[in-house]
Amino acid sequence: MKIQEKVKDNFSFKLEHVDKNSKARAGIIKTPHGDIPTPVFMPVGTHGAIKALPPNFLDDMDTKIILSNTYHLHLSPGSKLIQKAGGLHKFMNWDRPILTDSGGFQVFSLQRKSIKEEGAEFKDHKGKKILLSPETSITIQQELGSDIMMAFDECIPYPATRDYTKTSIERTHRWLDRCIETWDNPRQALFGIIQGSTYDDYRDECLEEVVKRDLPGYAIGGVSVGEGPELMEKIVSYTGPKMPKDKPRYVMGVGNPEDLLMIWEYGIDMSDCIIPTKFARGGTLFTNRGKIRIRHKNYRRDFFPIEPNCDCYTCKNFTRAYVKHLFDSNEILGQILATMHNIAFYKSLAERAREAIFENRFLEFKKEFLAGYKKD
């Protein structure tokens, strides 16, 4: 029996409703560590932790899934050590779903010139050479024990020539077959990644090739790499609706609220980004009226919560003035409270979008949100 058939006992996607006035959709992803209502935003825990938050806070907020990073966890503490500890879930005391990326984005951001047919060569923190290949990426992810693994691909930079894009996607297809050959754990789902830069015909070619493999889910890669919001929307609006309707659809690395609403409108189910947590640690908090930079002097005597209608721990218990004081005093609690709020805000945005989809008013919800939300 093929591994894809075995995985179906542990992983599935149920499409529950499609908004009648757009392509926005709501569904449920079933994994061995729990169900995930969609659309969903996944907070990023690069090193097996959401920066500034203990796992019980994420539990209290009912966070359904987090993302961790294959490349960084392999460097430290090492995937074999994590495997000996019982897998990443046990190691970090998190019993809900985890998605691991493949390390392909680190190839793009850190070691682009090292790409060859075998994979990409890195030096670890001790100067030792490491080859990250399709085989090693999947082996590492299986040692980590994530619920969803991402195929090892090349994240194409922007701008890219047609010749570069053609060569790259052909290699990504070959790498995908090597990933599938290495994948042998039926409790882990493998998602394929659709590349193609800004070229519609190459997106079509890559989509056709990747879907042939009949994987549990598919992602759009190569966006949020400097192409700007207009080209990002062009790629997602063109590719998203063509992806299989009965499988989860994931756009990698997208995280501004306005961008999330855009991808959801075109039928995307999942996304992740470091924006809400990174911004929180810098003192930027998200609200329905836009971003608050809490260090600003205007908040010194502001005794309202960050977001008056938010029911997160931060907003229920503390004022803007207090959170500003914490940042001014360089107290770590400021980063903790800001991170809690931003994750809660993003979760609420996805839940409100899901509710609007079931009521066939997603476009109305999007319009109302953007009318009140100031990007900057």
Secondary structure as the mmCIF struct_conf table of DSSP 4:
data_model
#
loop_
_struct_conf.conf_type_id
_struct_conf.id
_struct_conf.beg_label_comp_id
_struct_conf.beg_label_asym_id
_struct_conf.beg_label_seq_id
_struct_conf.end_label_comp_id
_struct_conf.end_label_asym_id
_struct_conf.end_label_seq_id
HELX_RH_AL_P HELX_RH_AL_P1 ILE A 3 VAL A 7
TURN_TY1_P TURN_TY1_P1 LYS A 8 ASN A 10
STRN STRN1 SER A 12 VAL A 18
TURN_TY1_P TURN_TY1_P2 LYS A 20 ASN A 21
BEND BEND1 SER A 22 LYS A 23
STRN STRN2 ARG A 25 THR A 31
TURN_TY1_P TURN_TY1_P3 PRO A 32 HIS A 33
STRN STRN3 GLY A 34 THR A 38
BEND BEND2 PRO A 39 PRO A 39
STRN STRN4 VAL A 40 PRO A 43
STRN STRN5 VAL A 44 VAL A 44
TURN_TY1_P TURN_TY1_P4 THR A 46 HIS A 47
BEND BEND3 GLY A 48 ALA A 49
TURN_TY1_P TURN_TY1_P5 LYS A 51 ALA A 52
HELX_RH_AL_P HELX_RH_AL_P2 PRO A 55 ASP A 60
TURN_TY1_P TURN_TY1_P6 MET A 61 ASP A 62
STRN STRN6 ILE A 66 ASN A 69
HELX_RH_AL_P HELX_RH_AL_P3 THR A 70 LEU A 75
TURN_TY1_P TURN_TY1_P7 SER A 76 PRO A 77
HELX_RH_AL_P HELX_RH_AL_P4 SER A 79 LYS A 84
TURN_TY1_P TURN_TY1_P8 ALA A 85 GLY A 86
HELX_RH_AL_P HELX_RH_AL_P5 LEU A 88 PHE A 91
TURN_TY1_P TURN_TY1_P9 MET A 92 ASN A 93
BEND BEND4 ARG A 96 ARG A 96
STRN STRN7 ILE A 98 ASP A 101
BEND BEND5 GLY A 103 GLY A 103
HELX_RH_AL_P HELX_RH_AL_P6 GLY A 104 LEU A 110
HELX_RH_3T_P HELX_RH_3T_P1 ARG A 112 SER A 114
STRN STRN8 ILE A 115 LYS A 116
TURN_TY1_P TURN_TY1_P10 GLU A 117 GLU A 118
STRN STRN9 GLY A 119 LYS A 123
TURN_TY1_P TURN_TY1_P11 HIS A 125 LYS A 126
BEND BEND6 GLY A 127 GLY A 127
STRN STRN10 LYS A 129 LEU A 132
HELX_RH_AL_P HELX_RH_AL_P7 PRO A 134 LEU A 144
TURN_TY1_P TURN_TY1_P12 GLY A 145 GLY A 145
BEND BEND7 ASP A 147 ASP A 147
STRN STRN11 ILE A 148 MET A 150
HELX_LH_PP_P HELX_LH_PP_P1 ALA A 151 PHE A 152
BEND BEND8 TYR A 158 PRO A 159
HELX_RH_AL_P HELX_RH_AL_P8 ARG A 162 THR A 182
TURN_TY1_P TURN_TY1_P13 PRO A 186 ARG A 187
BEND BEND9 GLN A 188 GLN A 188
STRN STRN12 ALA A 189 ILE A 194
TURN_TY1_P TURN_TY1_P14 SER A 197 THR A 198
HELX_RH_AL_P HELX_RH_AL_P9 ASP A 200 VAL A 211
TURN_TY1_P TURN_TY1_P15 LYS A 212 ARG A 213
BEND BEND10 PRO A 216 PRO A 216
STRN STRN13 GLY A 217 ILE A 220
BEND BEND11 GLY A 222 GLY A 222
BEND BEND12 SER A 224 GLU A 227
HELX_RH_AL_P HELX_RH_AL_P10 GLY A 228 THR A 239
HELX_RH_3T_P HELX_RH_3T_P2 GLY A 240 LYS A 242
BEND BEND13 MET A 243 MET A 243
TURN_TY1_P TURN_TY1_P16 LYS A 245 ASP A 246
BEND BEND14 LYS A 247 LYS A 247
STRN STRN14 ARG A 249 VAL A 251
TURN_TY1_P TURN_TY1_P17 MET A 252 GLY A 253
BEND BEND15 ASN A 256 ASN A 256
HELX_RH_AL_P HELX_RH_AL_P11 PRO A 257 GLU A 265
TURN_TY1_P TURN_TY1_P18 TYR A 266 GLY A 267
STRN STRN15 MET A 270 CYS A 273
BEND BEND16 ILE A 274 ILE A 274
HELX_RH_AL_P HELX_RH_AL_P12 ILE A 275 ARG A 281
TURN_TY1_P TURN_TY1_P19 GLY A 282 GLY A 283
STRN STRN16 THR A 284 THR A 287
TURN_TY1_P TURN_TY1_P20 ASN A 288 ARG A 289
STRN STRN17 GLY A 290 ARG A 293
TURN_TY1_P TURN_TY1_P21 ILE A 294 ARG A 295
BEND BEND17 HIS A 296 HIS A 296
HELX_RH_3T_P HELX_RH_3T_P3 LYS A 297 TYR A 299
TURN_TY1_P TURN_TY1_P22 ARG A 300 ARG A 301
BEND BEND18 PHE A 304 PHE A 304
BEND BEND19 ILE A 306 GLU A 307
TURN_TY1_P TURN_TY1_P23 PRO A 308 ASN A 309
BEND BEND20 CYS A 312 CYS A 312
HELX_RH_AL_P HELX_RH_AL_P13 TYR A 313 ASN A 317
HELX_RH_AL_P HELX_RH_AL_P14 ARG A 320 ASP A 328
TURN_TY1_P TURN_TY1_P24 SER A 329 ASN A 330
HELX_RH_AL_P HELX_RH_AL_P15 ILE A 332 PHE A 358
TURN_TY1_P TURN_TY1_P25 GLU A 359 ASN A 360
HELX_RH_AL_P HELX_RH_AL_P16 PHE A 362 GLY A 372
STRN STRN18 LYS A 374 LYS A 374
#
